[in-house]
Amino acid sequence: MMRERQCFRCGKVLDFESYIKNSSLKNEEYLTELWNNEHIEFYCCHCYCFKIKYQPNLDFEEYY
């Protein structure tokens, strides 16, 4: 069962199918593990782009 997800910044509901489609990783099993991990938060596409544009010096690991 997939965990319900909301954007860490704005609270927009995220859906797993869009996450899979937009991910640069193609291993669905690994992506499912990330999605269901309670220690990882995700951003919607809009907030992710905002974060990259206005805070470009953040560590890459913050996004995984």
C-alpha positions, -999 to +999 in steps of 0.1 A: +000+000+000+013+034-010+018+061+017-002+093+013+022+122+005+020+159+005+045+185-006+069+193+022+067+230+015+031+238+003+011+208+013-002+199-022-012+163-024+014+142-044+006+111-063+028+081-069+022+079-106+035+114-112+064+108-090+074+077-110+069+095-143+089+126-134+118+107-116+151+104-133+155+070-117+137+042-134+139+014-108+102+013-096+110-009-066+136+015-053+113+045-060+085+027-040+109+023-011+117+060-011+081+069-014+071+048+016+101+059+038+088+080+067+122+098+070+121+113+035+100+143+024+092+153-011+084+186-029+058+191-056+074+201-090+066+238-085+082+239-050+112+219-061+119+243-090+115+272-067+140+257-043+165+250-070+161+285-085+164+305-053+186+282-032+210+267-057+238+261-032+220+235-011+234+200-009+221+175-035+215+149-008+187+171+006+165+160-023+168+123-016 
